[in-house]
Amino acid sequence: MKLYHFQFSSNARKALMTAYQLGLSVELVNVDLSKGEQRRPEFLALNPNGKVPVLVDDDFVLFESQAIMSYFAGKTPGQKIYPTDLRARADVDKWMFWSANHFGTAIATLNWERVVKKFLGHGAPDAAQVERGEAMFHTFAKVLDAHLAKRQWVSGSELTLADIAIACPLMVEVPAALPTADYPNLRQWFLRVQELDSWKKSGG
């Protein structure tokens, strides 16, 4: 299996961390987003959206990080990070979609304004967008922090795809100055994730 990724992409890291957590072997193909390699015709033939990650498994091509995560779990007999029970799996899905649509969006807004714009030479952060991003972050961080008050992991009693999906965007916690200080349960959970070998190996 080939996984097209970029080390500074949190979405690519979701797929890569999942592969490592499951003990899957993947051949990594770097797509340097900073050089525009995602716009090359050969890459757009794999993903017309021009985004990483992309998985190529023989003649099967799959994009979208969370689809790849689910696919990896499906290829791994006996895995425990994506439950087979209908309701348990739905709960994992709920948090994965929550992260993609809400928490991850807030983080992406702050990362763009505070990190990516400077890196690409697009000028200073837009104060209004920073304020909007921080407001979104606090809204959803409160939800996650309360949810984690009496539990070690996001869904169920063990690590699942939900933890990976939510944790990977937080890889920019320091450079994007994410306002996590007021959320002790979130911070303790994130520290647990960061101790995992799969986190360290995927870019740690």
C-alpha positions as a Markdown table, in Angstrom:
| # | Residue | x | y | z |
|---|---|---|---|---|
| 1 | Met | 0.0 | 0.0 | 0.0 |
| 2 | Lys | 1.2 | 3.5 | -0.8 |
| 3 | Leu | 0.2 | 6.4 | 1.3 |
| 4 | Tyr | 0.7 | 9.9 | -0.2 |
| 5 | His | 1.3 | 12.3 | 2.7 |
| 6 | Phe | 3.0 | 15.5 | 3.9 |
| 7 | Gln | 4.5 | 15.6 | 7.3 |
| 8 | Phe | 2.9 | 18.9 | 8.3 |
| 9 | Ser | -0.6 | 17.8 | 7.3 |
| 10 | Ser | -2.7 | 16.7 | 10.3 |
| 11 | Asn | -5.0 | 14.9 | 8.0 |
| 12 | Ala | -2.2 | 12.9 | 6.5 |
| 13 | Arg | -1.0 | 12.2 | 10.1 |
| 14 | Lys | -4.4 | 10.7 | 11.0 |
| 15 | Ala | -4.0 | 8.1 | 8.3 |
| 16 | Leu | -0.4 | 7.4 | 9.1 |
| 17 | Met | -0.9 | 7.1 | 12.9 |
| 18 | Thr | -3.8 | 4.7 | 12.3 |
| 19 | Ala | -1.6 | 2.5 | 10.1 |
| 20 | Tyr | 1.2 | 2.5 | 12.8 |
| 21 | Gln | -1.3 | 1.8 | 15.6 |
| 22 | Leu | -2.6 | -1.2 | 13.6 |
| 23 | Gly | 0.8 | -2.4 | 12.7 |
| 24 | Leu | 0.2 | -2.0 | 9.0 |
| 25 | Ser | 3.0 | -1.6 | 6.5 |
| 26 | Val | 2.7 | 1.3 | 4.2 |
| 27 | Glu | 5.1 | 2.8 | 1.6 |
| 28 | Leu | 5.2 | 6.6 | 2.2 |
| 29 | Val | 5.2 | 8.9 | -0.8 |
| 30 | Asn | 5.9 | 12.5 | 0.2 |
| 31 | Val | 3.8 | 15.2 | -1.5 |
| 32 | Asp | 5.4 | 18.6 | -0.6 |
| 33 | Leu | 2.4 | 20.9 | -0.3 |
| 34 | Ser | 4.8 | 23.9 | 0.2 |
| 35 | Lys | 6.1 | 23.3 | -3.4 |
| 36 | Gly | 2.7 | 22.8 | -4.9 |
| 37 | Glu | 3.3 | 19.1 | -5.7 |
| 38 | Gln | -0.4 | 18.4 | -4.9 |
| 39 | Arg | -1.3 | 20.3 | -8.1 |
| 40 | Arg | 0.8 | 18.1 | -10.4 |
| 41 | Pro | -1.3 | 16.2 | -13.0 |
| 42 | Glu | -0.1 | 12.8 | -11.8 |
| 43 | Phe | -1.3 | 13.6 | -8.2 |
| 44 | Leu | -4.6 | 15.2 | -9.4 |
| 45 | Ala | -5.2 | 11.9 | -11.2 |
| 46 | Leu | -5.3 | 10.2 | -7.8 |
| 47 | Asn | -7.2 | 13.0 | -6.0 |
| 48 | Pro | -8.7 | 15.7 | -8.1 |
| 49 | Asn | -9.2 | 17.7 | -4.9 |
| 50 | Gly | -5.4 | 18.2 | -4.7 |
| 51 | Lys | -5.2 | 17.2 | -1.0 |
| 52 | Val | -3.4 | 14.6 | 1.1 |
| 53 | Pro | -3.6 | 11.9 | 2.2 |
| 54 | Val | -4.3 | 9.5 | -0.6 |
| 55 | Leu | -4.1 | 5.7 | -0.3 |
| 56 | Val | -3.3 | 3.4 | -3.2 |
| 57 | Asp | -3.9 | -0.3 | -2.5 |
| 58 | Asp | -3.2 | -2.2 | -5.7 |
| 59 | Asp | -5.8 | -0.8 | -8.1 |
| 60 | Phe | -7.9 | 0.9 | -5.4 |
| 61 | Val | -7.5 | 4.6 | -4.8 |
| 62 | Leu | -8.9 | 6.2 | -1.7 |
| 63 | Phe | -8.8 | 9.8 | -0.5 |
| 64 | Glu | -10.2 | 11.5 | 2.6 |
| 65 | Ser | -8.3 | 10.8 | 5.8 |
| 66 | Gln | -11.2 | 9.3 | 7.8 |
| 67 | Ala | -12.2 | 7.0 | 5.0 |
| 68 | Ile | -8.6 | 5.8 | 4.9 |
| 69 | Met | -8.6 | 5.3 | 8.7 |
| 70 | Ser | -11.7 | 3.1 | 8.5 |
| 71 | Tyr | -10.3 | 1.2 | 5.5 |
| 72 | Phe | -7.1 | 0.4 | 7.5 |
| 73 | Ala | -9.2 | -0.9 | 10.4 |
| 74 | Gly | -11.2 | -3.0 | 8.0 |
| 75 | Lys | -8.0 | -4.6 | 6.7 |
| 76 | Thr | -6.8 | -5.6 | 10.2 |
| 77 | Pro | -8.4 | -8.8 | 11.7 |
| 78 | Gly | -9.0 | -8.5 | 15.4 |
| 79 | Gln | -8.4 | -4.8 | 15.6 |
| 80 | Lys | -9.9 | -2.9 | 18.5 |
| 81 | Ile | -9.7 | 0.8 | 17.5 |
| 82 | Tyr | -12.9 | 0.7 | 15.3 |
| 83 | Pro | -15.6 | -1.3 | 17.0 |
| 84 | Thr | -17.7 | -3.8 | 15.1 |
| 85 | Asp | -20.7 | -3.3 | 17.4 |
| 86 | Leu | -23.1 | -1.0 | 15.6 |
| 87 | Arg | -23.7 | 1.5 | 18.4 |
| 88 | Ala | -20.1 | 1.5 | 19.6 |
| 89 | Arg | -18.9 | 2.2 | 16.0 |
| 90 | Ala | -21.6 | 4.9 | 15.6 |
| 91 | Asp | -20.2 | 6.6 | 18.7 |
| 92 | Val | -16.7 | 6.6 | 17.2 |
| 93 | Asp | -18.1 | 7.9 | 13.9 |
| 94 | Lys | -19.9 | 10.7 | 15.8 |
| 95 | Trp | -16.7 | 12.0 | 17.3 |
| 96 | Met | -14.7 | 11.6 | 14.1 |
| 97 | Phe | -17.3 | 13.7 | 12.2 |
| 98 | Trp | -17.5 | 16.2 | 15.1 |
| 99 | Ser | -13.7 | 16.7 | 14.9 |
| 100 | Ala | -13.8 | 17.1 | 11.1 |
| 101 | Asn | -16.7 | 19.6 | 11.1 |
| 102 | His | -16.2 | 21.5 | 14.3 |
| 103 | Phe | -13.1 | 21.1 | 16.4 |
| 104 | Gly | -10.7 | 20.6 | 13.5 |
| 105 | Thr | -12.2 | 23.6 | 11.7 |
| 106 | Ala | -11.4 | 25.9 | 14.6 |
| 107 | Ile | -7.9 | 24.6 | 14.8 |
| 108 | Ala | -7.4 | 24.9 | 11.1 |
| 109 | Thr | -8.5 | 28.6 | 11.2 |
| 110 | Leu | -5.9 | 29.4 | 13.9 |
| 111 | Asn | -3.2 | 27.4 | 12.2 |
| 112 | Trp | -3.8 | 29.2 | 8.9 |
| 113 | Glu | -3.7 | 32.7 | 10.5 |
| 114 | Arg | -0.8 | 32.1 | 12.9 |
| 115 | Val | 1.4 | 29.7 | 11.0 |
| 116 | Val | 0.6 | 28.9 | 7.4 |
| 117 | Lys | 0.1 | 32.5 | 6.2 |
| 118 | Lys | 3.5 | 33.5 | 7.4 |
| 119 | Phe | 5.1 | 30.4 | 6.0 |
| 120 | Leu | 3.6 | 31.1 | 2.6 |
| 121 | Gly | 4.2 | 34.9 | 2.7 |
| 122 | His | 0.5 | 35.8 | 2.8 |
| 123 | Gly | 0.9 | 38.5 | 5.4 |
| 124 | Ala | 0.0 | 39.0 | 9.0 |
| 125 | Pro | -2.8 | 37.2 | 10.8 |
| 126 | Asp | -6.3 | 38.7 | 10.3 |
| 127 | Ala | -7.4 | 39.7 | 13.8 |
| 128 | Ala | -11.0 | 39.1 | 13.1 |
| 129 | Gln | -10.3 | 35.6 | 11.8 |
| 130 | Val | -8.2 | 34.9 | 14.8 |
| 131 | Glu | -11.0 | 36.0 | 17.1 |
| 132 | Arg | -13.4 | 33.8 | 15.2 |
| 133 | Gly | -11.1 | 30.8 | 15.4 |
| 134 | Glu | -10.5 | 31.2 | 19.1 |
| 135 | Ala | -14.3 | 31.6 | 19.8 |
| 136 | Met | -14.9 | 28.3 | 17.8 |
| 137 | Phe | -12.1 | 26.6 | 19.6 |
| 138 | His | -13.4 | 27.5 | 23.1 |
| 139 | Thr | -16.9 | 26.4 | 22.1 |
| 140 | Phe | -15.8 | 22.9 | 21.1 |
| 141 | Ala | -12.9 | 22.5 | 23.6 |
| 142 | Lys | -15.5 | 22.9 | 26.4 |
| 143 | Val | -17.5 | 20.1 | 25.0 |
| 144 | Leu | -14.5 | 17.8 | 24.7 |
| 145 | Asp | -13.1 | 18.8 | 28.1 |
| 146 | Ala | -16.4 | 18.0 | 29.8 |
| 147 | His | -16.7 | 14.7 | 28.0 |
| 148 | Leu | -13.3 | 13.7 | 29.1 |
| 149 | Ala | -13.9 | 14.6 | 32.8 |
| 150 | Lys | -14.4 | 10.9 | 33.8 |
| 151 | Arg | -12.9 | 8.9 | 31.0 |
| 152 | Gln | -9.4 | 8.1 | 29.7 |
| 153 | Trp | -10.4 | 7.9 | 26.0 |
| 154 | Val | -13.0 | 9.7 | 23.8 |
| 155 | Ser | -15.1 | 6.7 | 23.0 |
| 156 | Gly | -15.3 | 3.5 | 25.1 |
| 157 | Ser | -12.6 | 2.3 | 27.5 |
| 158 | Glu | -9.7 | 2.1 | 24.9 |
| 159 | Leu | -8.1 | 4.1 | 22.2 |
| 160 | Thr | -10.2 | 4.3 | 19.1 |
| 161 | Leu | -10.1 | 6.1 | 15.7 |
| 162 | Ala | -12.0 | 8.9 | 17.5 |
| 163 | Asp | -8.9 | 9.7 | 19.6 |
| 164 | Ile | -6.7 | 9.7 | 16.6 |
| 165 | Ala | -9.0 | 11.9 | 14.6 |
| 166 | Ile | -9.3 | 14.5 | 17.3 |
| 167 | Ala | -5.7 | 14.4 | 18.5 |
| 168 | Cys | -3.9 | 14.9 | 15.2 |
| 169 | Pro | -5.1 | 18.4 | 14.5 |
| 170 | Leu | -3.7 | 19.3 | 17.9 |
| 171 | Met | -0.2 | 18.7 | 16.6 |
| 172 | Val | -0.1 | 22.4 | 16.0 |
| 173 | Glu | -0.9 | 23.3 | 19.6 |
| 174 | Val | 2.3 | 25.2 | 20.2 |
| 175 | Pro | 3.0 | 26.9 | 16.9 |
| 176 | Ala | -0.6 | 27.9 | 16.4 |
| 177 | Ala | -0.9 | 29.0 | 20.1 |
| 178 | Leu | -4.0 | 27.0 | 20.6 |
| 179 | Pro | -5.8 | 28.2 | 23.8 |
| 180 | Thr | -5.8 | 24.8 | 25.6 |
| 181 | Ala | -4.7 | 26.0 | 29.1 |
| 182 | Asp | -8.2 | 26.2 | 30.5 |
| 183 | Tyr | -9.0 | 22.6 | 29.6 |
| 184 | Pro | -7.2 | 20.2 | 32.0 |
| 185 | Asn | -9.1 | 17.1 | 30.9 |
| 186 | Leu | -8.4 | 17.7 | 27.3 |
| 187 | Arg | -4.7 | 18.3 | 28.1 |
| 188 | Gln | -4.3 | 15.1 | 30.1 |
| 189 | Trp | -6.0 | 13.1 | 27.4 |
| 190 | Phe | -3.7 | 14.7 | 24.7 |
| 191 | Leu | -0.7 | 13.8 | 26.8 |
| 192 | Arg | -1.8 | 10.2 | 26.9 |
| 193 | Val | -2.1 | 10.2 | 23.1 |
| 194 | Gln | 1.4 | 11.7 | 22.8 |
| 195 | Glu | 2.9 | 8.9 | 24.8 |
| 196 | Leu | 1.7 | 6.3 | 22.2 |
| 197 | Asp | 4.4 | 4.9 | 19.9 |
| 198 | Ser | 2.1 | 5.5 | 16.9 |
| 199 | Trp | 2.0 | 9.2 | 17.7 |
| 200 | Lys | 5.7 | 9.5 | 18.1 |
| 201 | Lys | 6.4 | 7.4 | 15.0 |
| 202 | Ser | 4.0 | 9.4 | 12.8 |
| 203 | Gly | 5.7 | 12.7 | 13.5 |
| 204 | Gly | 5.6 | 13.1 | 17.3 |
